[in-house]
Each structure stands twice: as structure tokens, then as C-alpha cells.
Amino acid sequence: MKIRCFATPNDLLPGDLDGAAAIVIDTLRMTSVAAAAMSNGCAGLLACATVEAAREAAQARGALLGGERNALRIDGFDFSNSPLEYTREAIGGKRLVMTTTNGTRAIAACAPARRLLLAALVNVAAVAAVCKKEDYVAIVCAGTAGAFTLEDALTAGALSLCLNGDEKDDAAIAFETLWLAARDDLPRALSATRHYNRLLSLGFQPDLDFCLTPNRLSAACERAEDGWFYRI
């Protein structure tokens, strides 16, 4: 298996995803939400880059709306971007349309990939398990506002180690090294980072605790031919 890691979607060049199983990571918090929703029986998830597109898609499919702008719930949406809101009672058996500042845009950037999956620290082992037979895996970190974020790199490193590929680019090796250095105390490793501290200042400590607990969930989801993500 060949593994390549991309620090942000902006690092993708034409052809980088040809034949790839692409895995998008937005640890804080969109892909953690996806894992939580799927674990609690979500019937399908559609990622939209804009608020307007999300509203139209949800109305057309009778779906619930979830997401954020600047880390806060969007007016009129059913959910914010907190994984703790996506309980079985709230999301079980229902479709979900999401739009977020970073995660859903990264998903759109990975549209050309042969396969497209979502991963977060909460389910890295589950995602790795369904990609074990792939020849080429491209791990794409969402970042924040187009910039590198440490939490996504740490998750990418954990995922790369789980995949155990025999050919890795320098980014994969670097992210694995970061993960091995930080894994015993993730809050400390992230304590000076911008996005972590913004969420902390907004009162999202419970979200951070949830999102930074490795492999607490066993659900993985993948894009189907209709563009929706379903649990696999």
C-alpha cells in the first residue's frame, strides 16, 4: 500500500487522487460528527460546501440540517457541529445534510477520488480496517481556513500507522512521528494551538474530550454513487 498525506486540500494537485481511496479528516469536529451520527443510526449524510446548497438538499430529501460557521450553529439548523448532539434519539433512522467551515469543503475537494471515506480520531481503527486492501490511500486533512492544523495531522499519523503501508511519503512519516510524540497527552500537545483554544473559549470542552478519545467508535462511512455517505 502507498500512503500519501496532504496537510490541507490546497495541497492537492491535479491527478493526486487518481485511483485513490481518499480519507478526509476534520477531527475538530466535522468527521467526528459523521462518526457519531453513523454510530447512532444516521440513515445517510450529505456534505455541502455552502449553506444555501445544504438548505436546498435537506428540503428536497426531507433531511435534518447540521453544521456551523465560525464554530457556531447556523440559524435555522437542527444541529450544530457538536458530536454530542447526534444521539440515537435525535438522528437514528434519519438523513443528515451538513455544511461546515472546513470539513465539507475538504470533502468537495476530494470528489475525484475512486473511493471517499471520512475519518476522525474517534474511529481511525474502523476506517483503516475497511481500507486494508487498497493499493493507494490519500489522507487529506481539512485544516482550518486553508491552513495546517495539528489535530488533523495527529489523526492522519494515527491512521497511517493503522494502515501500515509499505510506501509512505514524507508527510505520512512526519505525521506518524507527531502522533507518537503526542498520543499520551493530546490536550497538552494541542494546548497552544489556535483552533483547539477557540473551541475551548466557546465552551466546547466536552466536544474536545469526545473528539480526542481514540477509537471510541466503530462506525466508518463511505461515499456511495448517489453522493451520500453511508455506514459500511
C-alpha positions in Angstrom: 0.0 0.0 0.0 1.2 3.5 -0.9 0.1 6.2 1.6 0.3 10.0 0.9 -0.8 12.7 3.4 -1.9 16.2 2.5 -1.8 18.9 5.1 -4.8 20.7 3.6 -6.9 20.3 0.5 -5.0 23.2 -1.0 -2.0 20.9 -1.4 -3.8 18.6 -3.8 -2.7 18.8 -7.4 -4.5 17.5 -10.5 -4.1 13.8 -10.6 -3.1 13.3 -6.9 -6.3 11.4 -6.2 -6.4 9.3 -9.4 -7.2 5.7 -8.3 -7.1 6.6 -4.7 -9.1 5.7 -1.7 -9.2 9.2 -0.2 -9.8 9.7 3.5 -10.9 13.2 4.7 -10.0 14.1 8.3 -11.6 17.0 10.2 -11.0 16.0 13.8 -12.4 19.1 15.4 -15.2 18.5 14.5 -17.0 17.5 11.3 -15.7 14.0 10.7 -16.1 13.3 14.4 -19.7 14.3 14.0 -20.0 11.9 11.0 -18.7 9.0 13.0 -21.0 9.8 15.9 -24.1 10.2 13.7 -23.4 6.9 11.9 -22.8 5.1 15.2 -26.2 6.3 16.3 -28.1 5.1 13.2 -28.0 8.0 10.8 -29.5 6.8 7.5 -27.2 8.8 5.3 -25.1 12.0 5.3 -24.6 14.5 2.5 -21.9 17.1 2.7 -22.5 20.5 1.1 -20.0 23.3 0.7 -22.4 26.2 1.2 -25.3 26.9 3.5 -27.7 27.5 0.6 -26.9 24.2 -1.0 -27.4 22.4 2.3 -30.8 24.0 2.8 -31.9 23.0 -0.7 -30.7 19.5 -0.3 -32.3 19.0 3.0 -35.6 20.3 1.8 -35.5 18.1 -1.3 -34.7 14.9 0.7 -36.6 15.6 4.0 -33.3 15.6 5.8 -32.1 17.2 9.0 -29.6 20.1 8.9 -26.3 20.2 10.8 -23.2 22.3 10.7 -21.5 25.5 11.7 -19.9 28.7 10.6 -17.1 30.1 12.8 -17.7 27.1 15.1 -21.3 28.1 15.9 -24.7 26.7 14.9 -26.2 28.1 11.7 -29.5 29.9 12.1 -32.4 27.5 11.4 -30.3 24.3 11.5 -31.3 21.4 13.6 -27.8 20.7 14.9 -24.5 22.4 15.3 -21.2 20.8 14.8 -21.1 19.1 18.2 -20.9 15.3 18.0 -22.6 15.1 21.4 -25.9 16.4 19.8 -26.1 13.5 17.4 -27.7 11.0 19.7 -29.6 7.9 18.6 -32.9 9.6 19.6 -32.1 12.7 17.5 -30.5 11.1 14.4 -31.4 7.4 14.3 -33.1 6.4 11.0 -32.9 10.0 9.7 -30.9 11.6 6.9 -28.5 14.4 7.6 -27.2 17.2 5.4 -24.1 19.0 6.7 -22.1 22.1 5.9 -19.1 23.3 7.8 -16.3 25.8 7.5 -13.6 23.3 6.7 -14.7 19.6 6.6 -17.3 19.7 3.9 -15.1 21.8 1.7 -12.3 19.2 2.0 -14.8 16.6 1.0 -15.7 18.6 -2.1 -12.0 18.9 -3.0 -11.7 15.1 -2.8 -14.6 14.4 -5.2 -12.3 12.9 -7.9 -11.2 10.1 -5.7 -12.2 6.5 -6.6 -13.3 5.9 -3.0 -14.0 8.6 -0.4 -14.3 8.0 3.3 -14.3 10.1 6.4 -12.1 9.6 9.5 -11.5 11.1 12.9 -9.5 10.1 15.9 -12.6 8.5 17.4 -12.7 5.9 14.6 -9.3 5.6 13.0 -9.1 1.8 13.5 -12.5 1.2 12.0 -11.7 3.3 8.9 -8.3 1.6 8.5 -9.9 -1.8 8.7 -12.0 -1.2 5.6 -9.0 0.1 3.6 -6.5 -2.6 4.3 -6.6 -4.0 0.8 -6.2 -0.7 -1.0 -3.1 -0.1 -3.2 -3.2 3.7 -2.7 -4.6 5.7 0.2 -4.6 9.5 0.2 -5.2 11.0 3.6 -6.5 14.6 3.3 -6.6 16.9 6.3 -9.2 19.6 6.3 -7.2 22.1 8.2 -8.7 25.4 9.3 -9.4 28.3 6.9 -6.9 26.7 4.4 -4.1 26.4 7.0 -2.4 23.4 8.6 -3.9 22.2 11.9 -2.0 19.9 14.3 -5.1 17.9 15.4 -5.7 16.7 11.9 -2.1 15.9 11.4 -2.1 13.8 14.6 -5.1 11.9 13.4 -3.5 11.4 10.0 -0.5 10.0 11.7 -2.6 7.6 13.8 -4.4 6.5 10.7 -1.3 6.0 8.7 0.2 3.7 11.4 -3.1 1.7 11.5 -2.9 1.2 7.7 0.7 0.1 7.9 1.5 0.8 4.3 4.9 -0.2 2.8 5.4 3.0 0.9 4.8 6.3 2.6 5.6 9.9 1.6 7.4 12.3 3.9 4.2 13.8 5.2 2.9 10.5 6.4 6.2 9.8 8.2 6.1 13.2 9.8 2.5 12.9 10.9 3.2 9.4 12.4 6.2 10.9 14.3 3.9 13.7 15.6 1.3 11.2 16.7 3.8 9.0 18.5 5.1 12.0 20.4 1.7 13.4 21.3 -0.6 10.4 21.8 -0.1 10.1 25.6 -1.4 13.6 26.3 -3.3 15.1 23.4 -4.7 18.1 25.3 -1.2 19.1 26.3 0.0 18.7 22.7 -2.8 20.9 21.4 -2.8 23.4 24.3 -1.2 26.2 22.3 -3.0 25.6 19.0 -5.4 28.1 17.6 -8.5 26.0 16.7 -8.3 24.0 19.9 -8.2 27.1 22.0 -11.0 28.8 20.1 -13.3 25.8 20.8 -12.2 25.8 24.4 -13.0 29.5 24.7 -16.5 28.9 23.3 -17.3 26.3 26.0 -16.7 23.2 23.9 -14.6 21.3 26.4 -17.0 18.2 26.3 -16.6 18.2 22.5 -12.8 18.3 22.8 -12.9 15.4 25.3 -15.1 13.4 22.9 -13.1 14.1 19.7 -9.7 13.4 21.3 -10.5 9.9 22.6 -9.1 7.5 20.1 -11.2 4.6 18.8 -14.2 5.2 21.0 -16.5 4.4 17.9 -16.6 1.5 15.5 -18.5 3.1 12.6 -16.9 4.1 9.3 -18.7 5.7 6.4 -18.1 5.9 2.7 -19.5 7.9 -0.2 -21.9 6.0 -2.4 -22.7 6.5 -6.1 -25.5 8.9 -5.1 -23.0 11.2 -3.4 -24.3 10.4 0.1 -22.2 8.8 2.8 -23.4 5.6 4.4 -22.1 3.4 7.2 -20.1 0.5 5.9 
